[in-house]
Amino acid sequence: MSKNHESPAPFDLADDDGGEERALLDPAETAEEVHADQDAHTDLGESEGEDHDGGDEEQHEITLENDSVGYFDLHRDSVYCIARHPTHPEVIATGGGDDISYIFDSTLPENPVLPASYQSDPQARERRGLEALARLDGHTDSVNAITFTLPRGEYLASGGLDGRLRVYREPSRDGNGWTWAFVAEAQEVKEINWLSACPHPEQANVVALGAEDGSVWVYTINAADQASPLTITQAYYLHTESCTAGAWSPDGRLLATVSEDGSLYVWDVFGEAAAASLASGQTVVGITAQDQRFAVEGGLYSVSVSPTGTIVVVGGAGGHIRAVSLPRIGGTNAASAGRSSNSAKGRGGGAGKASSASAAQAGQIVASVQAQSDGIETLAFSTGPVPLLAAGSIDGSIALFDTAHQFAIRCHIRGAHGEFAVVKVEFLEGGWLLTSAGMDGVVRRWDTRGGTAASGPGLVKEWKGHRGEGEGGGILGFVSGAGNRIITAGDE
């Protein structure tokens, strides 16, 4: 164990339990509540019977574990955001409270061959931190949002509490060079809350942002356009309070955003829903707190779109979750519409009726659940055999919902991160394994097939290295890096 506190820190996951598969939960076992191992959360307060009347104070030695295999520590303040390059997953970008963004390669150097004398005198050797590929200045306040563009990561966009959106480009197109150059900046708002890259296959290098004034902006980046390298594609102003989160549909055709005012809007950014007669304006779905079935007192703070693109889920204060249906556009649905159109010739407007039916189904509240006691900070859908939704809460718990059965609760892991907020949950692609990180400074890996009284909460492994919130730290985000690695961003 080491006493270093290193951030961001890669954790090696090669020794995960990936062997025997566990039996699936029986449907009768749903709604079961489990508690994470309380022994993992040591009380460092005063012990019973301690003398408080002037006696010698007992000195406590606190040993801090560090399971990381590397670290990057050039930031001089909290690391608020982290992003992974889409085609070079070893390349990581971070933004911090020191107003600076960094790009670094998370590949670890090979361990040197140790001399024979080391075996007889194994003195501890301090690890060297990872070096920066680029330091990106220009913000005048904390950088709290960062993303590489899709599909190839040609650009890096950063957003700050100074309201600036700054864009950088890596000039070398062969991926061997990492000298990132400034392209352009925009400043239309006072503070930027989040950034998200658009995954639309025909709309490259598009990013969306949400601002503290409630506005939503979509930009297209093209350094070759010297007159306007950073072009406003859309701007929306329907939220009346801070826009707290946003998420694209998997095909990139729709953008869902939520706000502290309790509203959800799903924007038809490229007009494809309108072209399919599925939208009559800027939005395909718009629901506010005026609808009492949808209202969440205290606002909404997280949003996620299902892998099929047919449901958007929002999380808010008090542990409230709402699921809303979305229209079917593009892909196989478009093909189905085409077949309907061909078969409807001579019978009049089959495709139009299908579009009308899909439009009528959009915006329906399909589930309203509350399993947790405090705000929902993070949401994630699985892509495994059984569709699941994971929700991480400020109360430190993780709840799993079966989306195929009206969002019935499948498992509630109380104390997943002790009493500290769960900052992010993320399923491994196509699998049952769920990664979570919290303000306790710990990364945990869960097998979501666990959770019965016999198997416990399904905890596979945990990794430590950051200080917990009680010690002035915590994890503010993570990404899955190259190979079996997770790279975390710390509040230290």
Secondary structure, DSSP 8 states (H G I E B T S, - for coil): ------SSEEEE-TT---SS------GGGTTEEEE--GGGS---S--TT---SS--------------S------SS-EEEEEE-SS-TTEEEEEETTS-EEEEE----------THHHHS----------EEEEE---SS-EEEEEE-TTT--EEEEEETTS-EEEEE---TTSS----EEEEEE--SS-EEEEEE---TTSTTEEEEEETTS-EEEEEE-TT-SS-SEEEEEEE---SS-EEEEEE-TTSS-EEEEETTS-EEEE-TTSHHHHTT--SSSEEEEE-TTSTTT--TT-EEEEEE-TTSSEEEEEEGGGEEEEEE----SHHHHHHHHHHHHHTTTT--HHHHHHHHHHHHTT-EEEEEE-SSS-EEEEEE--SSS-EEEEEETTS-EEEEEGGGTTEEEEEEETTTTTS-EEEEEE-TTSSEEEEEETTSEEEEEETT--STTTTT-EEEEEE-S--GGGT--EEEEEE-SSSEEEEEE--
